[in-house]
Amino acid sequence: MLGCTYGRMFRTTVAGGSYQEGLSLSIQGVPPGLAIRENEIYADLLLRKPGQGELDSPRREPDIPIIYSGTNVSDTMEGVENKGHTNGTPFVVLIPNLDRHFEHIEEYRVTNRTPRPGHASYASYQKYGTADDAIGAGFFSGRYTATLVAAGAVAKQVLAKHGIEIFSYVKEAAGVRCPKVPMDTIREKVSSFKKMRRETDAVYKMVYDEGRITPDMRFLEKMAVLADIEENVPEISKEVQKYDPDAVREKYEVHPRMNCPDVDAANEMVEKILEVSAGGDSSGGVVEVVATGLPAGMGEPVFSKLDGELGRMCSIGAVKGVEVGAGFGCAKMTGSEFNDQMRSGEDNVKFESNNAGGIAGGLSTGQNVVARLAVKPTPTIAKEQQTIDKLSGENATLEAVTRRDPTIVARIWPVAEAFTALIMADQLMMHKGYRAVAGLDNGQG
């Protein structure tokens, strides 16, 4: 595969497959001196992982990350405290697969000759032939997005040093749309949702709160812990469901499973998703992602415009469209309606609207960057579908028997957040490097 790397200065390469030994990512360009911890990466991964409830695939992957290289194993000299800090070398993270038992593999094997409509299984067979990694869809499974989320967790730490924040949420699901909510409220609700998920996650408590894996442990010691967890995945997964939905709503003021800032809309989304799923079908939705604190002028025309880079989020499995700002709505607007008019403020320019989504000419304007992703319905459904036999070429009928998500939108938002962070980290480093070399970096971005 030639397309598994993204970025120029913050360069991420991902590898692995749904039913291979696991997944991995390597990032070049991570600045030295960052204290990145595995529990911080996992705090983002738990937002995406399956097996969390009725909206997810029943696969029970813990998604526990292991930092393999890129950090100092000890303080490098007397009088210096840099143990566990990044050292500027490639930062590598492993995410072992711990729920890939033979009965699940066999479920795929018996249906792999009949590719799933709406999925990559036919096209990937045409590209890779009989060697195609078709168990669990291999690298075309949504499982690979765990690598993006882990890499994004690192990127977000880099961005935070420069006052840049990324957050995302479900804007629409199964035809139910979130009403207009103030941006500050959205940020607060997303933060509360993340806190709730972390504080109620059984794996987080077991692995990190109880100290089963710590930064001081050696790689093989961590592997021994994961081997034990693998043997007990079914029992551990039962703990995942032990939460009181009403208590969650009261304490955190969010829906326990749907990251939508309007709880009433979230309830309606879930009801509609489950209604569609009960009929054997699946549903799609829309995710919105926001980046705040960006300096004006960030972006690299012509082929690396900021909005063009955001369009790369079509690389996320199940995403079929990306729009920035007013997006496709601008086609029905006049110039006077669309243009974001400006006025002089006390500290900087004030914009009267943000139809451009914080980007003009491919460069950031200093406003919030806002993008939305169209997420297709899960292609694996519990209904008969017309397909073909990959080996014989004859017509066939497929009835899905594999594990599936009723919807993907509830798990795509952390991936969108992470991918946006990768884009912004890469663009920020190019922007600051260019300005420094040009003698333009005078503290203003």
C-alpha positions, 0 to 999 in steps of 0.5 A: 500500500502506498497511501498509508502516510499523511503529512509533511512536517508532522508525518503519520504512517499507519499499518495493521488490519482488523484481524492481524496481530494489531495496528501501529502508527509512527509519527515523525515530527513530534517535538521533543520534550512532550510528556505524552502518556498512554492513558491520555492516548487511551482517553481518546481511543475509548471514545471510538472503540466498539462494544460500548453499547447498543449503538456499536458493533459487539466486538469487544476490543479494549484498544489499549495503546502501547508507546513503543519508541520515541520517548526517553527510557530514563533521565538522560543525564544528571540534573535533567528530568526528561524520563518519558518525554519525547526525544524527537525520534519517530514516535511509535504506538502499538494497538494490539487486537485482543478480540479476534477469536476463531469463531469471529474469523470463521463468520467472515470466511464463510461469506468472503466469497460474496462481497458486501455491497457498499463495502470495499470487499469487491474493489479490494479483491480486484486490487489485491487478488486472493491475497486480499486481507478480507478477514474483518475487511482487513485495512478497509475495516473501520478498525484502522481508524484507531490509528488515526485517533491515537495519532490525533491524541498526540497532535492535539498535545502539540496544538494545545501548546499553541492555544489550538483546540479541536472538538467534534460532535454528532450534528445529525443521525438517522435523519434527526438533526441537532438544533442550533447550539452556541459554540461555547455550549457545544465545547462544554458539552463535548468536554463533559461527554469525554469526561463522562466516558473516561470516568465510567470506562471499565478498562480505564479504571482497571488498567490505569486507575488501578495501575496495571499499566504504568509509564515505568513498566517495560514493554514485555511487562505491558504485554503480559498484562495485555495477554491476561486481558485478552483471556478475560475480554468477555468478562471485562466487556460485561463491566462496560455496560454497568452504568446508570444512564439516568445518573450519567444524564444528571451528573454530566448533563449529556447523553451516555452514548451519543455525543450530541450537545442537545440531550433531547436530540440525542435521545431522538437520534438513538431511538431512530437509529435503533428503530432502523436497526431493528428492521435489519438496516443501518443509518448514516449521519453528519459530524461537525468538527471545529478548530479554535485558536488558529492563527490567521494565514495558516495554509499552503496554496495551491495544492495544500490549501487548508480547506483542501486538506480538510477534504482529505477526511474523505479518507476516513472510512464511511465518510462520503463528503466534507463541507467547510462553513456554509458548504453546499449551501453557498450555492443558493446564496448571493455574494452579499449573503455569503461574504463574511464582512469585517469590522475593526475590533479592539485587538483584531478584526471582527467578522460578522459571520463565518460562512467561509468556515474560517478559511479564505483563499485556502488560508485561515482567517483567525476565525473558528474553522468549521467542517462537516462530514457526511457519514454513510450508513453501515454497509453490513446489514441484516438484510439479503443483498444481491452480490456476486461470487468473487471466484466464480463470477456468478450471481449470489445472495448475501445475508450478513452474519458478521458483527456490525454497527447499527450506525457509524456516526456515533463513532466517527466524530472522534476520528474526525477530531483526530484527523483534523488535529493531524491536519492542523499540526502539520499545517501549523509547523509549515506555517511557523517554519515559513514565517520564521525563515522569512523573518515574519514571525514577530509573535503574531501567529 
